[in-house]
Amino acid sequence: PVYLFDQPLNETQKIRVTGPFTVETVPAPTVKPISIHSSAILSADDSVARTGESVRQDEWRTELQSNGIRGKNGQRITFSYLEPLGGTRWLHARGETKEDKPKHVAISFGPEHAALNSKQVEMALTEAQRLVPRPQILAFASFHFDSAASKAIDETIWPGVALIKAQMNMDLQTDDLKKKRSSNESFWLIGQPDISIKNAGEGKIEVTVNGFDYYDTRTGNVDGGGPEKIAMWMLDTDYDGRSLYPRQVFFPMAGKTEGWAKLARNLKAEIDEEKIEAFRGTTSLPFKPGDNRRIAVKIVDDRGIESVIERDTDVGGV
């Protein structure tokens, strides 16, 4: 039984510390059973991306044409038109960008309640190769991308065609709460995090965030960006594939009186200046890999745009 108390005791000697980054769920391409005794793995509902035109896709396409895709430094990809794409299963819309030299665009929307996976990327690429005229931009828009799909999009080289990822705002799932206006930020470009893992000795490893790669809407190229625009990053040292549990949190852009220093001041606590300085960096504290042998890193840049990357922790000697 669970007991609820409407008048808890007020203990003035204790301070409760919490925040929006305590535990975050990460949508997964499969639904894992909670019970450890269950061996069944149920497929998530990915029907929106598999059944062609739908009411949801019509709403998303309308929103995308109205507001475009937000990019870096105020850049934005806007469209002169977007229309449903018939005869395809994995591509859902096509159109042109609104600029002096318009580019042909094809859009693939991810599922409503699951991650966009690598199969969808592969099949959308196959369909895009048959389109006439050939798209110059192939955009994948989803609420979440699994790691294999992100890797496939980022590493695919198709001369003359830019493959980009657009994060969809979760407000698109709550139409009753979302007001239709031109200032909506419903789609934004996702930068690809660049991380490295190295052996730190004594059975421990370190994770370093090297930066972000961004699609430049003006040049049409993917430009590398350093870590200087990373406002915060979180590290789950034992990622279970279901929930991202930050065990180390860093604020690289925080000043001397911000981030962890501000928290310590508010709590009127003694702080270790050396450790506070370490949590302003882009290299994690050494740690031993967990039982899952997998990590997850979530990065938030100075625009507030988030991106998650997962990696195995198999490093030589660990």
N, C-alpha and C positions, 0 to 999 in steps of 0.2 A: 504493500500500500504506500501511497504518497501522501504526506501530511502537509497541508498548506496553513500558514500562519498569517493572519491579517494584522497582527500587532507584534512584530518582532522586537526583541530587546535591543536597545540602543547602546552599543558598546563604544564609548568615546575614545577608548585607547587604541582602537583598530581603524585602519583606513582601507577601504576597498578600492582597488585599482583595476579598471577594465577599460575597454575601448573597442572601436570597430574592427580591430585587427586581431582579436583574440583567437578566433577560429573561423575559417572561411571554407565553405563548401565549394568544390570545383566540379562542375558537371562532367560526368564520365560517359564514355560511349557505351558502357554496359552498366546495368544496375546490379551491384553486388549484394548478396543476401546478408542481412545483419546477423543472423544466427550462424555461429561457427559450425553448427551441425548440418547446415544445409549445403548441398553441393551444387545446386542448380544456379545457373547464371542467366538472368532474364535479359533479353534484348530491350534496350530503351526504345521509346516510341520515336522513330525517325521517319514517319509517314509523310511529313510535310515535304521532305526533300526527295521523296521517291515516287510520288503519285502525280507529278506534273502540276499544272496550274491549280491553285487553290485560293480560297478567300484570303487566307493569311498572306500568301505571296502577293496578291493584288494590293493589299494594304501596305506591305513592305515596299513594293515597287513604287507606289504612289508617294510614300514618305521619302524614299530615296530620290525620286525625281524632284520633289519639292525642296529638299534641303541639301542634297548632295552628300559628299563624304568629306568630313573635316580632316585636314592634314596638319603638318607641322608649321609653326610660326604663322598661323593665320591662313595658310594655304587651304584650298578647298577644290575638290573635283565636283563640278556641276554638270548637269546634263540638259541638252536641248530637248531630248525626248527619250523615253524608255517604254518599250512595248513588250507584251508577252511573247515568248519564243515557242512556237509550235513545232511538233515533230521531234522534240528532245525530251529526255527524262531528267537529266542532271543539270542542264542549263535552263534558267527560268525567265530570263529577260535579255533584251539586247537594245542598244541605243547608241547615241553619240554624245561626246563631251561638248560643252558649250565654251568654245574658244575660237581663236582666229583660224587655227588649223584643226578642225574636229577630229577626234580619234574614235574609231569603232570600239564599242565596249560590249562584253558579254558578262552576265551576272549569274552566279550560282548561289542560291540561298541555302543555308544549313537548316537542320531540323529545328523544330520549336522547343523540343524537350530532350535534346541529346546533343552531343558534340558532333561537329562536322568531322568525318573521318577520312582516312587516306583513300578508301575505295571511291568516295564521291569525287575527290580530287582527280584520281586517275580517269574515271568515266567522263567527268566534265572536260578534261583535256582532250579525250578522244572525240567527243562531240564538237568541241571548239575547232578542231582541226578540219572538220568537214564544213564549217560555216563559210558562206560567201556573202559579202567580203569577210576576210579573216579579221578577227578582233585584234586590236592593238593593245587593249587592256582586258585581262580576264580577272574579274573581281570575285572573290569568295567572301560572302557576308554571313556571319553566324554569331550566335550568342557565346559560343565557345568552340575552340579548335582542339582536337586531341593532338598529342605531341607528334605522332606520325604524319598527320595531315599538315601541321605547321612546317615540319621538315620538308615534306614533299613540295609544298608551295614555295618555300624559301630557296630550295636547292634546284628546282627545275629550271633549266635554261632553254628558252624557246626564242631564237633570234627574232627581234622585231616585236615581241609580245611581252608585256610586263604582267607578271602575276602578283596580285596584291591581296592582302587580307583586310577586311573591314569589320571591326567590332560593332555588334548591334546592341543598342541601349536596351536594358531590361524593361524599360518603360513600354517598349513595343509589345510586351506581353500583357500589359494592363491598360487596355484601351479606355476603360472607364475613368482612369486617372490621368490620362495623357491628353493634353489640349493640342489641337492641331494649329500650329503657328510656324512661321518661317524661321524662327530662331531655335527650333528644336535641334539638338545635337544627337541625332538618332544613329548616325553611322560615323565612325572615325577610323583612320588608318592605324594599323598596329605596327609598331616597330619590332623587329626581330631581336630579342635579347641575345647577347653574345657572352657566354660564360665559359670558364675553364675550371677544371678540377685537377688538383695536384696532391701528391703524397706529402704529408707534413711530418712523417716519422712517428714512431711509437704506435703504429696502427691507426693513425688519425689522418684526415684529409682537410684541405682548405678549398673553398669555392671563391673564385674571383669574378666579379661582374666587369666585363671589359667595355660594355657600351651597348648601343642600339644601332640598327641599320634602318633607315627611313626611305620611303618612296618620295622623291621630290616631284611634286605635281607640275612644276614649271619646266623641268628638263626631261621628265619621264624616266629618270634613272634612279637606281637605289644607291643612296649615299650613306657612307658609314658615319656614325656619330659616336663620340666618346662618352664616358660616364658622367661628364660634368652636368648633364641635364637630368640625371636620375635623382628625384626628390626622396624616394624611399625604396628600399628593397627588403624582402622578407625571405628567410630560408627555413624550409622544413627539412630537417636532417634525416627524417625517416618517413618519407611520403608513402601513404598506403593506397594511392590511386583514387581516393574518395574525398578526403578532406585535407586541406592545406592547414597544417598546424605550425604557425611561425615559432620556431625555437630561438631564432636570432633575428633581430630587426635593426636595420641601419638607416640613418638619415644623412646621406653624403652631402646634401646642400645645407644642412643645419648650421647655424652660426654658434658662437660660444654660449649663447643664452637660449638656444632653441633645442628641440628634440628631447633627448634623455636628460640634458641639463635642466631644461624647464620643468620636467616631471620631478626631478630630484628637489628642485627649489620649491615647487608647490607642496611636496611632501615634507619639506623641512628636514631632509635627510642628508647624511654625509655621503658624498659621492667619491668614487675612485676616478680621478681625472684621467688616468692612463686608460682605463676601460671605456670611459665616455668617449675619448678620442678614437679608440678602436671602432666604436659603433658609429663613427662618422665616415668610415672608409668604405671601400668597395671590395675588400677581402674579408672573408668570414673568420671567426675564431676557429682554431683547429677543433675537430670533433671526430668521434668514432662513428662509422656508418652504422645505421640501425638494422634491424632484422629484415626490413624490406629491401635493403641494398639499393635504395632509390631516393633521390632528393627532388625537391621542387623549389623553384625560385620565382617569386612574384615581384615584378618591378613596376613602380609607378613613376612616370616621368613628370616634368614640371608642368605639363598640360593637364595632369590628372588621369592620363591614359594608362591603362594597366595591361600587362602581358605576363603570361606564365610559361615557364619552360621546365620540362622534366628531364632528368638524366639518371642513368645508372651510375652507381658509385664504384664500379669495378676499376680500380687504379692499380697499376703494377706495384706489388709489394704490400697491398692492403687487403 
